[in-house]
């Protein structure tokens, strides 16, 4: 699923080679941290948060099929 999240995120931004996806095991389940260039974070979030909500829905749906709780976070990469 990490590859799918990375593919979707990279297809939305201007600088796809700066997108990284980390898979972390949290207390409440699996967390995918998507880091992108500060100028691209807005593109991942989308107008009114629509894009990030859609990405989260996809990730949660796949997680439910696997019987896991999955979350997605969008962060700006440190410069």
C-alpha positions in Angstrom: 0.0 0.0 0.0 3.0 2.3 0.6 3.7 2.2 -3.1 0.2 3.2 -4.0 0.3 6.2 -1.6 3.6 7.3 -3.1 2.3 6.9 -6.6 -0.8 9.0 -5.9 1.1 11.7 -4.0 3.8 12.0 -6.7 1.2 12.3 -9.4 -0.3 15.4 -7.7 2.8 17.5 -7.1 5.2 19.6 -9.2 8.3 18.0 -7.6 7.6 14.3 -7.4 11.2 13.3 -6.6 10.9 15.2 -3.3 7.9 13.1 -2.1 8.7 10.5 0.5 6.3 8.1 2.2 7.2 6.6 5.6 5.3 3.7 7.1 5.1 3.9 10.9 3.5 1.5 13.3 1.6 3.7 15.8 -0.3 3.0 19.0 -3.6 3.3 17.1 -2.5 1.5 13.9 -0.5 2.0 10.8 0.4 5.6 9.9 1.7 6.7 6.5 3.6 10.0 6.6 3.8 11.7 3.2 6.4 14.4 3.1 6.6 16.8 0.1 8.3 20.1 -0.8 6.7 23.0 1.2 5.4 24.4 -2.1 3.6 21.1 -2.9 1.9 20.5 0.4 -1.1 22.7 -0.6 -1.5 20.5 -3.7 -1.7 17.4 -1.6 -4.2 19.0 0.7 -6.3 20.5 -2.0 -9.0 23.2 -1.9 -10.8 22.9 1.4 -8.9 19.6 2.1 -10.7 17.7 -0.5 -7.7 15.9 -2.0 -6.3 14.8 1.3 -9.7 13.5 2.4 -9.9 11.5 -0.8 -6.4 10.0 -0.2 -7.4 9.2 3.4 -10.5 7.4 2.3 -8.6 5.3 -0.1 -6.0 4.4 2.5 -8.6 3.6 5.1 -10.6 1.5 2.7 -7.6 -0.7 1.9 -6.8 -0.9 5.6 -10.3 -2.1 6.4 -10.0 -4.9 3.9 -6.8 -6.0 5.7 -8.4 -5.6 9.1 -6.1 -2.7 10.2 -6.6 0.9 11.2 -4.6 3.1 8.8 -4.1 6.8 8.8 -2.4 9.3 6.5 -0.5 12.5 7.4 0.8 15.1 5.0 3.9 17.0 6.1 6.3 19.5 4.6 9.8 18.2 4.3 12.5 19.9 6.3 14.8 22.1 4.3 
